[in-house]
Amino acid sequence: MKKVYLVQASAVYGESVKSAYLPYAAGCLAAYAFADEAIRREYELGRFIFTREDIDTAVASLEDPYFVGFSSYVWNMEYNRRFAKKLKEVYPDAIVAFGGHSVRPDGSDLDTIPEADIIMHGEGEEVFRSLLLAFASGGDLSEVNNISYRKNGVTVTTEYRVPPTIENYPSPYLEGYFDDIVKNSGITPSMIWETNRGCPNRCAFCDWGALKSRIRMFPDSRIRAEIDWMVKNRIEFVYCADANFGLFPRDEEITDMIIESNKKYGYPQVFKTNYTKNKDDVVFDISTKLMRSRIGKSPTLSFQSLSPEVLENIGRSNMELEHFKNLMTRYNEAGTHVYSELILGLPGETYDSFADGICTLLDCNQHTAIGIYPCELLPNSLLGSKEYRERFDIRTVKTSFTQFHTKVDKKDVPEHSNVVISTSAMGIEGWKRSCIFAVFIQALHNLAMTRAVAIYLRKEKNVSYRDFYESLIDRCREQGENSVCGEAYRRIAELVDGVIAGKNSFSCVYGEEEKLTWAFDEFLFIFLMKHADAFYRELKDFVGRFGTDPDILGDLLLYQKEVMKRPGKNELSLTLSYDLYNYYKRIYTDRYAPPEKKTNRLYAVDRAAPSWDEWARICVWYGRRDDAQLFTGMNNTVEQTFTENGK
C-alpha cells in the first residue's frame, strides 16, 4: 500500500488552554478520494499534520511516504516549503503537491518551490482524486484538470475547470477522519464548516471570487448530521466558511438548528460566519438570534473603503450611508454589536479619504468595532496581478506574518505577508500616518478608553472625530518619554516603522505569565489600561482645551474612566451630577438629547479577572467586539434614596 499524507499546518491558539482548527481542507480531499474503491486498494492514508510541528520530527514520523499534499495559505506557506525541502532530502522519490489559495494560477510556483512536483489549482477534491488514480494507473498527467507540472523541464498547466456540483462530496467529519485528533491530540478542536461553497462577488483585493465558481449547496441531510457531530464531539467554536451566509432561505433554518443544539446540549458554544451583503433583514434576524442565544459573534457590515474612487477601482459597491446609519440604530436598539471592516492601502485611497472614512462610520454610530486591515497582495486576486500593480503603482513590503493570540516560537519557520505600503495616491508617509491613526482609533475609541469623551465633544462642541483624534495623536507625539501618552505613541510608531522596513509583523508580544501575540491596537489598549490613572490625568488636561464646562467635565472624565473594567475590579458604583448613562443610550439609538443635570447613581457587578493576562484574554481577545471591556447592564437610578449597600 502506498502511503499518502496531507499537511495543513495551522497555528495553536493560546498557551495555558490550547486550541486549533481541524484540517478541514485536507479532510475534504481525503474523504472524497478514499471513497473510491480503486484508491483504497492502492493507497493508505497516513495521519494529518495539522499543527506546526517540528519539521524534522514530523518528517521522521512519516512511513515511506509516496504522495504528500500541502494545503497552503499565507499562514503556512513558508512552513510548507521548509517541510517539503526536508521531505525530499529524506524521501527524494516522494511525490509532492502544493495546493490552496497561496499557489499561483500560472504554475510559476514550480520555479520557486523546486521540491514541488505538482501544483493543484482551485478546489482540490476532484484534482486530488484524479491525481491518485493517474499515478495508480500510470496515466498521463495531461488528462488531469487544474494542475501544473514539469514535462521535460518545461511547466505544463492543464485546463482549468470548476466542479459543477459538490453534492456527492462526503463529509470528513461524518466519515471519521478527525476522530483520532479529537480524542487524542490534547488540543481543543475548532471546526471549519461549509453549508455551501462559492462566491458571486469579484472584489479586486480578494481571492475568493477569483475561483469563478457559482454557489453550490451541500445536502440538508449532511448539514443536520454535522450539527449532531458538533454536539457528540463537544466542539466549542465553529467557523462557518460560507461566503454569504443568509443568502438562502434555509440559512435561517440552519441558524435555528444551531441555536436549538446549543440550548439542548451546550454545543457549539460559539458560531461565527460571513454574512451576505444584500439581505439586511435576514442578516439582522439571524445575527440577533445568535447574539441573544449568546453563541453568535458580531455581524459584519463591511465597507473596505468609503471613497467612490477606491470602490470603482476594486469593483465593489457599498450600501448608502443613511441606510447604514439606520441599520446601526436598529442593531443598537436590539443590543447587538456590529463589526465593520476597512482596508488600508487600496488603490485610490489617500490619507484624507481614509481618515474621513473612519470618522464617517463613527458619525453613523459605529463606535464599537471597526476592523482595519492592511491590504495584502494575494496571488489569486486581481489586485495581485502584474497589470493591476503597474496601473496603480502599487508597492509592497515583505513583512513577517504572525497569527494573533498565539505563542511565539523562535524555532518555528517564519511566515511572510506581501503588504501594500504605497500607491500612486498614497505614499509611504501617508500610509504610516494612516496606520497610526487607525491604531489609535481602534484602541481608544472602539475599545472605549476615550469613546465617551469623543462622542460628547462631537455632539456638544461640534468637534469632529477626526479633529479630536488627530489632535490627541499630535499631543501624544509631542510628549516626552515621561508621559504615558508619549511613550505609547513612541512604541506604536516604532512598530509601524518596523513594518515598513520589513522588520516585524503587525503584532507584538504582551503578557505577564502567558505571553501571546496581540494586534497593535490591542497592545496599545493594554499598555494604556495598565497605566490608566496616569493616562486619564493627561487626558483631562487635553480635553480642557475644547472649552468643556468644568461643571460637567469632572463627571465626564470620571464616567469615562470608571466604566472601564480592570483586573480585580468587579463592581462599578458611581454617583454623578449628570445623567450620562441615558445620554449615551439615546445617542446610540439615534435619539439625541443633551445630558440632563440630575443626581444619579450607576451600579453594576461583573466577574473580575484575577490578572492582567486573564483580563486581556476575556476583554480584548474574546470580547472586544462586544464591549466586554466595559461595565454594561448598569442599574441607573436618578434622584433616589439608597439602601445601606447602595442597591
C-alpha positions in Angstrom: 0.0 0.0 0.0 1.3 3.4 -1.0 1.2 5.9 1.9 -0.4 9.3 1.4 0.0 12.2 3.8 -1.7 15.6 3.9 -0.3 18.7 5.6 -2.5 21.6 6.6 -0.5 23.2 9.4 -2.3 25.8 11.4 -1.4 27.9 14.5 -2.2 26.7 18.0 -4.0 29.5 19.9 -3.4 30.3 23.5 -0.8 28.8 25.8 -2.4 27.5 29.0 -5.5 26.5 27.0 -4.6 25.3 23.6 -6.9 25.2 20.6 -6.5 24.7 16.9 -8.7 24.2 13.8 -9.3 20.7 12.5 -7.7 20.4 9.0 -10.9 20.7 7.0 -9.4 21.3 3.6 -7.2 18.2 3.9 -10.0 16.2 5.3 -12.3 17.1 2.3 -9.6 15.8 -0.1 -9.1 12.6 1.8 -12.8 11.9 2.3 -13.6 12.3 -1.4 -10.6 10.4 -2.8 -10.8 7.5 -0.4 -14.5 7.0 -1.1 -13.2 5.5 -4.3 -12.6 1.7 -4.1 -9.7 1.9 -6.6 -7.9 4.3 -4.4 -8.5 2.3 -1.3 -7.0 -0.7 -2.9 -3.8 1.2 -3.9 -3.2 3.7 -1.2 -3.3 4.1 2.6 -3.9 7.5 4.3 -1.4 8.4 7.0 -2.0 10.9 9.8 -2.8 14.6 9.1 -0.1 17.1 10.1 -2.5 19.9 11.2 -0.3 22.0 13.6 3.1 23.5 13.1 5.0 20.5 14.4 8.8 20.5 14.5 9.6 19.6 10.9 12.5 17.2 11.5 10.3 15.3 14.0 7.3 15.3 11.7 9.2 14.0 8.7 10.8 11.3 10.8 7.4 10.2 11.8 6.3 9.5 8.2 6.4 5.9 7.0 7.8 5.7 3.5 5.6 8.4 2.0 4.5 8.0 -1.6 2.5 11.2 -2.0 2.4 14.3 0.3 0.0 17.1 -0.3 0.3 20.6 1.2 -2.6 23.0 1.8 -1.1 26.4 1.5 -2.1 29.9 2.6 -0.3 33.0 4.0 -0.1 31.4 7.5 1.7 28.3 6.5 3.3 28.7 3.0 6.9 29.0 4.3 6.4 26.1 6.7 5.2 24.0 3.8 8.2 24.9 1.7 10.6 24.0 4.5 8.7 20.8 5.2 8.8 19.8 1.5 12.5 20.5 1.3 13.3 18.3 4.3 10.9 15.7 3.0 12.8 15.5 -0.4 16.1 15.2 1.4 14.9 12.1 3.3 12.5 10.7 0.7 13.6 12.0 -2.7 11.2 9.8 -4.6 8.1 11.1 -2.7 5.6 13.0 -4.9 5.0 16.5 -3.5 1.9 18.5 -4.5 1.1 22.1 -3.3 -2.5 23.5 -3.4 -4.5 26.2 -1.7 -5.1 29.9 -2.1 -1.4 30.8 -2.0 -0.4 28.9 -5.1 -0.2 30.9 -8.3 -2.6 30.2 -11.2 0.1 30.1 -13.8 2.2 27.3 -12.3 5.2 29.6 -11.6 5.5 28.2 -8.1 7.3 25.2 -9.7 10.1 27.6 -10.3 10.2 29.0 -6.8 9.4 25.7 -5.0 11.8 23.2 -6.6 10.6 20.5 -4.2 7.1 20.6 -5.6 6.3 18.2 -8.4 2.7 19.3 -8.9 0.7 22.5 -8.3 -3.0 21.9 -7.7 -5.3 24.9 -8.7 -8.7 25.8 -7.3 -10.8 23.4 -5.3 -9.0 20.2 -4.5 -11.3 17.2 -4.3 -11.6 16.3 -7.9 -7.9 17.1 -8.6 -6.6 15.1 -5.7 -8.7 12.1 -6.6 -7.7 12.3 -10.3 -4.0 12.6 -9.4 -4.1 9.5 -7.2 -5.9 7.5 -9.9 -3.5 8.7 -12.6 -0.5 7.6 -10.6 -2.1 4.3 -9.8 -2.7 3.5 -13.4 0.3 5.1 -14.9 -1.9 7.6 -16.7 -0.9 10.8 -18.4 -1.0 13.9 -16.1 -2.1 16.0 -19.1 -5.5 14.4 -18.6 -5.8 15.8 -15.1 -7.5 19.2 -15.0 -6.4 22.1 -12.8 -2.7 21.2 -12.3 0.7 22.4 -13.3 3.6 20.0 -13.6 7.0 19.7 -15.3 7.5 17.8 -18.5 11.0 17.7 -20.0 11.9 20.7 -17.8 9.0 22.8 -19.1 6.0 23.8 -17.0 2.7 22.4 -18.3 -0.6 23.8 -17.0 -3.8 21.9 -17.8 -7.3 23.1 -18.5 -9.0 24.8 -15.5 -12.5 23.6 -14.7 -14.8 24.4 -11.8 -16.6 21.3 -10.4 -20.3 21.6 -11.3 -21.6 20.2 -8.0 -20.4 19.3 -4.5 -23.5 17.2 -3.5 -21.5 13.9 -3.7 -18.6 15.1 -1.6 -18.6 13.2 1.7 -18.1 15.0 5.0 -14.7 14.4 6.6 -16.4 14.9 10.0 -19.1 12.3 9.4 -16.6 9.8 7.8 -14.5 9.8 10.9 -11.3 11.4 9.5 -10.8 13.6 12.5 -11.9 11.2 15.3 -8.3 10.5 16.4 -7.4 14.2 16.6 -10.5 15.0 18.6 -9.8 12.1 21.1 -6.0 12.0 21.4 -4.4 15.3 20.3 -4.7 17.1 23.7 -5.9 20.2 21.8 -9.3 21.7 22.0 -10.5 21.4 18.4 -12.3 24.2 16.5 -14.3 23.4 13.4 -14.4 25.0 9.9 -17.8 24.3 8.4 -19.4 24.7 5.0 -23.1 24.6 4.2 -22.3 25.9 0.6 -19.4 26.8 -1.5 -18.7 29.7 -3.9 -18.9 33.5 -4.1 -20.6 35.6 -6.7 -18.6 38.7 -5.9 -15.4 39.7 -7.7 -13.6 42.2 -5.3 -10.2 43.0 -6.6 -8.4 42.5 -3.2 -10.0 39.1 -2.6 -9.0 35.6 -4.0 -12.4 34.0 -3.1 -14.4 35.1 -6.1 -11.4 34.5 -8.3 -12.2 30.8 -8.2 -15.1 31.7 -10.6 -17.4 29.2 -9.1 -21.2 29.5 -8.7 -22.6 28.9 -5.3 -23.3 25.2 -4.7 -25.1 23.6 -1.8 -24.3 20.8 0.5 -27.3 18.5 1.2 -29.6 19.3 4.1 -29.1 15.8 5.5 -25.3 16.4 5.7 -25.9 19.7 7.5 -28.1 18.2 10.1 -25.7 15.3 10.7 -22.7 17.6 11.1 -24.5 19.6 13.7 -25.1 16.3 15.6 -21.3 15.7 15.2 -20.5 19.0 16.8 -22.5 18.0 19.8 -21.2 14.5 20.0 -17.6 15.8 19.9 -18.1 18.8 22.1 -17.0 21.3 19.5 -16.8 24.7 21.2 -16.0 27.0 18.3 -17.5 26.7 14.8 -16.4 29.0 12.0 -18.9 28.7 9.1 -16.8 29.4 6.0 -19.8 30.2 3.7 -19.0 33.4 1.8 -22.6 34.7 2.1 -24.5 33.1 5.0 -28.1 34.3 5.0 -28.3 34.4 1.2 -30.6 31.3 1.1 -33.9 30.7 2.9 -32.5 27.5 4.5 -29.8 29.5 6.3 -32.4 30.7 8.8 -33.4 27.1 9.4 -29.7 26.2 9.9 -29.4 29.0 12.4 -32.4 27.7 14.4 -30.8 24.2 14.4 -27.5 25.6 15.8 -29.3 27.5 18.5 -31.5 24.6 19.5 -28.4 22.3 19.6 -26.7 24.7 21.9 -29.8 25.1 24.1 -30.3 21.4 24.5 -26.7 20.1 24.7 -24.4 23.1 25.2 -22.6 22.8 21.9 -21.5 24.6 19.8 -20.7 27.4 22.2 -19.7 29.9 19.6 -20.8 30.2 15.9 -19.1 32.7 13.6 -19.8 33.2 9.9 -19.6 35.6 7.0 -22.9 37.3 6.2 -24.3 38.1 2.8 -24.2 41.7 1.8 -27.7 42.3 0.3 -30.3 40.8 2.7 -30.3 43.2 5.6 -33.5 42.0 7.2 -32.4 38.3 7.0 -29.0 39.1 8.4 -30.5 41.1 11.2 -32.8 38.3 12.2 -30.1 35.6 12.1 -27.4 37.6 13.9 -29.7 38.9 16.6 -31.0 35.4 17.2 -27.4 34.1 17.6 -26.4 37.0 19.8 -29.4 36.7 22.1 -28.6 33.0 22.4 -25.0 34.0 23.5 -23.4 31.9 20.8 -23.1 34.5 18.0 -20.3 36.8 17.0 -20.8 40.4 15.9 -22.4 40.5 12.4 -20.3 42.3 9.8 -21.4 45.4 7.8 -18.3 46.0 5.7 -17.2 48.8 3.5 -13.4 48.2 2.8 -13.4 51.9 1.8 -15.8 54.9 1.7 -14.1 56.5 -1.2 -16.1 56.3 -4.5 -12.8 56.3 -6.5 -11.5 53.4 -4.5 -14.7 51.4 -4.8 -14.6 51.8 -8.6 -11.0 50.6 -8.6 -11.7 47.5 -6.7 -15.0 46.6 -8.3 -17.2 47.0 -5.2 -20.3 48.8 -4.2 -21.4 49.8 -0.7 -24.8 50.4 0.9 -25.9 54.0 1.3 -24.6 55.7 4.4 -28.1 56.7 5.6 -29.2 53.1 5.3 -26.1 52.0 7.2 -26.9 54.5 10.0 -30.4 53.2 10.2 -29.1 49.7 10.5 -26.7 50.7 13.2 -29.6 52.2 15.1 -31.6 49.1 14.7 -28.8 46.8 15.9 -28.0 49.1 18.8 -31.7 49.1 19.9 -31.5 45.3 19.8 -28.3 45.3 21.9 -26.3 43.6 19.1 -22.9 44.9 18.3 -21.9 45.2 14.7 -18.5 44.9 13.1 -17.3 46.9 10.1 -14.2 46.4 8.0 -11.9 48.8 6.2 -8.7 48.0 4.3 -5.7 50.3 4.4 -3.7 50.8 1.2 -6.3 50.2 -1.5 -5.7 51.9 -4.9 -7.0 55.4 -5.0 -7.1 55.9 -1.2 -5.5 59.0 0.3 -4.8 59.8 4.0 -7.7 62.3 3.9 -10.2 59.9 2.3 -9.1 57.1 4.7 -9.3 59.2 7.9 -12.6 60.7 6.8 -14.0 57.3 6.0 -13.2 56.0 9.5 -14.8 59.1 11.1 -17.9 58.8 8.8 -18.5 55.4 10.3 -18.2 56.9 13.8 -20.7 59.6 12.8 -23.1 56.7 11.7 -22.9 55.4 15.3 -20.4 52.6 14.6 -18.5 53.1 17.8 -17.7 49.5 18.9 -15.9 47.6 16.2 -14.1 48.9 13.1 -11.6 46.3 11.9 -8.9 47.9 9.8 -6.7 45.6 7.9 -3.6 46.1 5.7 -4.1 45.5 2.1 -2.2 42.3 1.2 -1.4 41.1 -2.3 -2.9 37.6 -2.6 -1.6 35.6 -5.6 -5.0 34.7 -7.0 -6.6 38.2 -6.6 -6.9 40.8 -9.4 -5.0 43.2 -7.2 -2.1 40.8 -7.2 -1.8 40.7 -10.9 1.2 42.5 -12.6 -1.1 44.7 -14.8 -3.1 45.9 -11.8 0.1 46.7 -9.7 1.6 48.7 -12.5 -1.6 50.6 -13.2 -1.8 51.9 -9.6 2.0 52.0 -8.9 1.4 49.5 -6.0 4.5 49.0 -3.9 4.7 46.3 -1.2 6.9 45.1 1.6 7.6 41.6 2.6 6.9 41.6 6.3 6.7 38.7 8.8 3.3 37.2 9.4 2.2 36.1 12.9 -1.3 34.9 13.9 -2.7 37.0 16.8 -3.1 35.4 20.2 -0.6 32.7 19.7 2.7 31.9 21.5 5.8 32.9 19.6 8.1 30.0 19.0 11.5 31.3 17.8 12.4 27.9 16.4 9.3 28.0 14.1 9.6 28.8 10.4 8.7 32.5 9.9 5.8 33.3 7.6 5.6 36.4 5.4 2.9 38.8 4.0 3.2 40.9 0.9 1.6 44.2 2.3 0.8 47.3 0.3 2.6 50.3 1.8 2.5 52.8 -1.1 0.3 53.5 -4.2 0.1 56.3 -6.7 -2.5 58.0 -4.4 -0.8 57.4 -1.0 2.9 57.4 -0.4 4.8 55.7 2.4 4.5 58.7 4.8 0.7 58.9 4.1 0.5 55.1 4.7 2.3 55.4 8.0 0.2 58.3 9.2 -3.0 56.4 8.2 -1.8 53.3 10.0 -1.1 55.2 13.3 -4.5 56.9 13.0 -6.2 53.6 12.6 -4.4 52.0 15.6 -5.3 54.9 17.9 -9.0 54.9 16.7 -9.3 51.2 17.4 -7.5 51.3 20.7 -9.0 54.5 22.1 -12.5 54.7 20.5 -13.5 51.2 19.6 -12.1 49.8 22.8 -13.7 52.7 24.6 -10.9 54.4 26.5 -11.9 57.8 25.1 -15.1 57.0 23.3 -17.4 58.7 25.8 -15.3 61.9 25.7 -15.1 62.0 21.9 -18.8 61.5 21.5 -19.6 64.2 24.0 -17.3 66.7 22.2 -18.8 65.7 18.9 -22.4 66.3 20.0 -22.0 69.2 22.4 -19.0 71.1 21.0 -19.1 70.1 17.3 -15.6 68.8 17.5 -15.2 66.3 14.6 -13.9 62.9 15.5 -11.0 63.4 13.1 -10.1 66.7 14.8 -10.3 65.2 18.2 -8.2 62.1 17.4 -5.7 63.9 15.2 -5.1 66.5 18.0 -4.8 63.7 20.5 -2.3 61.8 18.4 -0.3 65.1 17.8 -0.3 65.6 21.6 1.0 62.1 22.2 3.7 62.5 19.6 4.9 65.8 21.2 5.1 64.4 24.7 8.4 63.1 26.2 9.1 59.5 27.4 8.0 60.5 30.9 4.5 60.9 29.6 2.3 57.8 29.3 0.8 59.1 26.0 4.3 60.0 24.7 5.6 56.5 25.5 2.5 54.9 23.9 3.0 56.9 20.7 6.7 56.1 20.5 6.0 52.4 20.8 3.4 52.3 18.1 5.4 54.5 15.7 8.4 52.1 16.1 6.2 49.1 15.4 4.7 50.8 12.3 8.2 51.8 11.1 9.2 48.1 11.6 6.5 47.0 9.3 7.6 49.5 6.6 11.2 48.2 7.0 10.1 44.6 6.8 11.5 44.0 10.3 8.3 43.0 12.2 4.7 41.8 11.6 1.5 43.6 12.5 1.7 42.1 16.0 3.7 42.3 19.2 4.1 40.2 22.3 2.5 41.0 25.6 1.9 39.0 28.7 3.0 38.7 32.3 2.8 34.9 32.6 1.1 33.9 29.3 3.0 35.8 26.5 0.9 35.9 23.4 0.9 38.0 20.2 -1.5 41.0 20.0 -2.5 43.4 17.3 -1.0 46.9 17.5 -4.3 48.4 18.7 -4.8 45.7 21.3 -1.3 46.2 22.6 -1.8 50.0 22.8 -5.0 49.5 24.7 -3.5 47.0 27.1 -0.5 49.3 27.7 -2.6 52.4 28.4 -5.0 50.5 30.6 -2.1 49.3 32.7 -1.3 53.0 33.2 -4.9 54.2 33.2 -4.6 56.6 36.2 -1.7 58.5 34.5 -3.4 58.3 31.1 -6.7 59.9 32.3 -4.8 62.6 34.2 -3.1 63.5 30.9 -6.4 63.3 29.1 -8.0 65.8 31.5 -5.5 68.4 30.5 -6.1 67.7 26.8 -9.9 67.7 26.9 -9.8 71.0 28.8 -8.7 72.7 25.6 -12.0 72.2 23.9 -13.9 74.6 26.3 -15.9 72.0 28.1 -17.9 73.4 31.0 -16.0 72.5 34.2 -19.3 71.6 35.8 -19.7 68.6 33.6 -16.0 67.9 32.7 -15.4 66.2 36.1 -18.4 63.9 35.6 -17.5 63.1 32.0 -13.9 62.1 32.8 -15.0 60.2 35.9 -17.6 58.3 33.9 -15.1 57.6 31.1 -12.5 56.2 33.5 -14.7 54.2 35.8 -16.8 52.3 33.2 -13.6 50.5 32.1 -13.0 47.1 33.7 -9.7 46.3 35.2 -8.2 43.2 36.9 -9.6 42.8 40.4 -12.4 45.4 39.8 -15.8 43.6 39.8 -18.0 46.5 40.8 -18.9 49.9 39.5 -20.5 52.3 41.9 -20.6 55.8 40.7 -22.6 58.9 41.7 -22.8 61.7 39.1 -24.5 65.1 38.7 -25.3 64.5 35.1 -27.3 61.5 33.7 -24.6 60.4 31.2 -25.8 56.8 31.1 -29.1 57.7 29.4 -27.4 60.4 27.4 -25.2 57.9 25.6 -28.0 55.3 25.4 -30.1 57.9 23.5 -27.2 58.7 21.1 -26.6 55.1 20.3 -30.2 54.7 19.2 -30.3 58.0 17.3 -32.5 59.8 19.8 -30.1 62.6 20.7 -30.9 65.0 23.6 -28.4 67.0 25.7 -27.3 65.5 29.0 -29.7 66.2 31.8 -28.4 67.6 35.1 -29.8 65.0 37.6 -28.1 63.4 40.5 -27.9 59.7 39.6 -26.1 56.6 40.6 -24.7 53.9 38.4 -24.2 50.4 39.8 -23.0 47.2 38.0 -21.3 44.0 39.1 -19.4 41.6 36.9 -16.8 38.8 37.4 -13.4 40.3 37.9 -10.4 39.0 36.1 -7.8 38.0 38.6 -4.8 39.0 36.5 -3.8 41.2 33.5 -3.4 38.1 31.4 -6.9 36.9 32.2 -8.3 40.4 31.7 -6.6 40.7 28.3 -8.0 37.3 27.3 -11.6 38.0 28.3 -11.9 41.7 27.5 -9.6 42.1 24.5 -9.3 38.7 22.7 -12.6 37.1 23.3 -14.9 40.1 23.9 -13.6 43.2 22.2 -16.3 43.4 19.6 -18.9 43.0 22.4 -17.7 45.8 24.7 -16.5 43.2 27.2 -14.0 45.7 28.5 -16.9 47.9 29.8 -19.3 47.6 32.7 -22.6 47.1 31.0 -26.2 46.3 32.1 -26.0 49.0 34.7 -28.6 49.9 37.2 -29.2 53.6 36.7 -31.2 55.3 39.4 -32.0 59.0 39.3 -32.6 61.2 42.4 -33.3 58.2 44.5 -33.0 57.0 48.1 -30.3 54.3 48.6 -30.3 51.4 50.9 -27.2 50.9 53.1 -25.5 48.8 50.5 -26.4 51.1 47.7 -28.6 48.7 45.7 
